[in-house]
Amino acid sequence: VQLQASGGGLVQTGGSLRLSCATSGFTFDDYTIAWFRQAPGKEREGVSIIKSSDGTTYYANSVRGRFTILSDNAKNTVTLQMNSLKPEDTADYYCAAAESRSLPVFRLLFKTTTMPHLFDYWGKGTQVTVSS
């Protein structure tokens, strides 16, 4: 199983970036893919999530309306379009996968502090830096 995140970089406040998560080694349609981020000195937090089989999505309150998650099931890839970036979006961003049947409904999932522990597979992080 492999997840490879890419697309991070340095951008000014108000700018945009698009992250990609290329996956392989599992049945994509059976899995839910999530983006997490971790800023220095902070815990890893869920940013956005998509269920591959039906496209159901959810966003953390801090990014709703600015970020868009999409799944390309033909390419087993999930992208995260990030617009109107703010300095507080600065973090290492990770994509992760979990079997969809193992997860609770997304609005409850985002309320749990154990959300990262529910994901089986992780890619290496890609760094996003938003300058003020």
C-alpha positions as CSV (number, residue, x, y, z in Angstrom):
1,V,0.0,0.0,0.0
2,Q,1.3,3.4,-0.9
3,L,0.0,6.9,-0.6
4,Q,2.1,9.7,-2.0
5,A,1.2,13.4,-1.2
6,S,2.6,16.2,-3.4
7,G,1.9,19.8,-4.2
8,G,3.0,21.7,-1.2
9,G,5.0,24.9,-1.3
10,L,5.3,28.5,-0.3
11,V,2.5,30.8,-1.1
12,Q,1.4,34.3,0.1
13,T,-1.8,34.9,2.1
14,G,-4.8,34.7,-0.1
15,G,-3.0,32.4,-2.6
16,S,-3.9,28.9,-3.7
17,L,-2.3,25.4,-3.8
18,R,-3.5,22.1,-4.9
19,L,-2.3,19.0,-3.1
20,S,-2.5,15.5,-4.7
21,C,-2.6,12.1,-3.0
22,A,-1.7,9.2,-5.4
23,T,-2.6,5.8,-4.0
24,S,-1.9,2.2,-4.9
25,G,-2.1,-1.2,-3.4
26,F,-5.7,-1.3,-2.2
27,T,-9.2,-1.3,-3.6
28,F,-9.7,2.4,-3.9
29,D,-13.5,2.3,-4.0
30,D,-13.6,0.5,-0.6
31,Y,-11.7,3.3,1.1
32,T,-12.1,6.8,2.5
33,I,-9.3,9.2,2.0
34,A,-8.6,12.1,4.4
35,W,-6.2,15.0,4.5
36,F,-4.7,15.8,7.9
37,R,-2.3,18.6,8.8
38,Q,0.2,19.1,11.7
39,A,1.7,22.5,12.5
40,P,4.8,22.7,14.7
41,G,3.9,22.1,18.4
42,K,0.3,21.1,17.6
43,E,-1.5,17.8,17.3
44,R,-2.4,16.4,13.9
45,E,-5.9,17.4,12.9
46,G,-8.3,16.4,10.2
47,V,-8.8,18.8,7.4
48,S,-11.1,17.1,4.9
49,I,-12.3,13.7,3.9
50,I,-13.9,11.9,1.0
51,K,-15.6,8.5,0.7
52,S,-14.4,7.1,-2.6
53,S,-17.4,5.0,-3.3
54,D,-20.0,7.8,-3.3
55,G,-18.1,11.1,-3.1
56,T,-19.4,12.0,0.4
57,T,-17.2,14.8,1.8
58,Y,-16.7,16.7,5.0
59,Y,-14.5,19.6,6.0
60,A,-13.1,21.0,9.2
61,N,-14.8,24.3,10.2
62,S,-11.5,26.1,9.7
63,V,-11.3,25.3,6.0
64,R,-14.9,24.9,4.9
65,G,-15.6,27.2,2.0
66,R,-12.0,27.6,1.1
67,F,-10.8,24.0,0.5
68,T,-12.3,21.5,-1.9
69,I,-11.6,17.7,-1.9
70,L,-12.1,15.7,-5.0
71,S,-11.6,12.0,-5.9
72,D,-10.6,10.7,-9.3
73,N,-11.5,7.1,-9.0
74,A,-10.0,6.2,-12.4
75,K,-6.6,7.4,-11.3
76,N,-7.0,6.4,-7.6
77,T,-6.1,9.9,-6.7
78,V,-7.5,12.5,-4.3
79,T,-6.8,16.2,-4.6
80,L,-7.2,19.0,-2.1
81,Q,-7.7,22.4,-3.7
82,M,-6.8,25.1,-1.2
83,N,-7.9,28.7,-1.9
84,S,-7.8,31.9,0.2
85,L,-4.9,30.5,2.2
86,K,-4.1,32.0,5.6
87,P,-0.9,31.9,7.7
88,E,-2.7,29.6,10.1
89,D,-2.9,27.0,7.3
90,T,0.8,26.5,7.5
91,A,1.6,22.9,8.3
92,D,2.7,19.6,7.0
93,Y,-0.2,18.0,5.2
94,Y,-0.7,14.2,5.1
95,C,-3.1,12.0,3.2
96,A,-4.4,8.8,4.8
97,A,-6.7,6.0,4.0
98,A,-9.1,3.8,6.0
99,E,-11.7,1.2,5.0
100,S,-14.9,3.1,4.7
101,R,-16.9,0.5,6.6
102,S,-14.7,1.1,9.7
103,L,-15.4,4.8,10.0
104,P,-18.3,6.6,11.8
105,V,-20.2,9.3,10.1
106,F,-17.9,12.1,9.2
107,R,-19.4,14.9,11.4
108,L,-18.8,12.6,14.4
109,L,-15.4,11.5,13.1
110,F,-14.2,15.1,13.1
111,K,-15.3,15.6,16.7
112,T,-13.1,12.8,17.9
113,T,-9.5,13.4,19.1
114,T,-8.6,9.9,18.0
115,M,-9.5,10.5,14.3
116,P,-5.9,10.0,13.1
117,H,-5.7,6.6,14.8
118,L,-8.6,5.3,12.8
119,F,-6.6,5.5,9.5
120,D,-4.6,2.5,8.5
121,Y,-2.3,3.9,5.8
122,W,-0.4,7.2,5.6
123,G,1.7,9.0,3.1
124,K,4.6,11.2,3.8
125,G,3.8,14.8,4.5
126,T,4.0,17.7,2.1
127,Q,4.9,21.1,3.5
128,V,2.6,24.1,3.1
129,T,3.8,27.5,4.1
130,V,1.6,30.6,3.9
131,S,3.5,33.8,4.3
132,S,1.8,36.9,5.7
